[in-house]
Amino acid sequence: MASILSLPFSSASTVGSWWRSQTCAASYCSSSYQTKASWYKTEKIQNACSTVRQQQQHDLKHHYRGIETLSIISVSLLAVEKLSDISPAFFVGLLEAVTAALFMNVYIVGLNQLSDIEIDKINKPYLPLASGEYSFETGVIIVASFSIMSFLLAWLVGSWPLFWALLISFVLGTTYSIDLPLLRWKRFAVVAAMCILVVRAIIVQFAFFLHMQTYVYKRPAMFPRSLIFATAFMGFFSVVIALFKDIPDIEGDKMFGIRSFSVRLGQKRVFWICVSLLEMAYGVSLLLGAASSCLWSKIITGLGHVLLASVLWYRAKSVDLKSKAAITSFYMFIWKLFYAEYFIIPLVR
């Protein structure tokens, strides 16, 4: 004990320095472990975000393809007048229409991505061209190939309603996206909405119905009440989709001078305009269903539209308009409502 107490001041200082150095080393190691832990946590979050983006990309692809297929099936069923109409000829004609339409859909969606690479790097960086997964040249080859295959199939089939549906979709899809003088109509909100309205609400309903009615069944052209309803309702829905799809993309649209309704009116106002349009469409559909002379059609369409309108209103009230993720999720929910309506349309009589 004496020997320790009798250590000179310099020796005591040395011991103190040694102790402080050990403490600092331990603190450094702890800090290092915390830094590594934070790095691993950040890396895990980034990987999770990447997975979410990839899943979102996957979901969007399947939504568009699924709706394209379901819409054609639904409208084709409107041409069915009796049970014997659901024959091998019906399924062959349906397969021809669906395949040609999906080929054209790849062209339209692909061309839009080719024209919007820089914008998509901000708004949708998970897309294959914006992320660099596909080169620009590869995108051009894919887009050109699918447009050729679509027209070739329609020519081989020999259905004029199908051919005209593809041609009009091709022209409008090109003028909507391609960046050439007097084109790229997506820059103008009203014109962009009209393009989507013409294809989704008019071309899909009338052309594919006439494909089944005149080409498959060899019957004279006619436009039943159910077809008029489908056209009018999907007209409302197409306007809503055209308006709503720009709400999450307002940041990139402002930067690149895209004067969408969301940029001009604000996200909140456009959001509630879209919800109001859909509720109005469901209200009119309910009245139309109640006026049907067919009891089972009246009950099913009435209850179906009441249910969809209620779910829409409940979901809309809970959306956080300051969250891009919440708005995007609600946009995907609108596509699900779009899906649901195509299950009801064949039951309108």
QUIBELLIN-V621975 format. One record per helix or strand of 3 or more residues. SS is the DSSP state (2 for helix, 1 for strand). FROM is the first residue (numbers start at 1). TO is the last residue. If there is no record, write none. Layout:
<<SS/FROM/TO> <SS/FROM/TO>>
This chain:
<<2/2/5> <2/9/77> <2/83/85> <2/88/115> <2/117/123> <2/136/157> <2/160/177> <2/185/187> <2/189/216> <2/225/244> <2/250/255> <2/261/265> <2/267/290> <2/295/317> <2/324/345>>
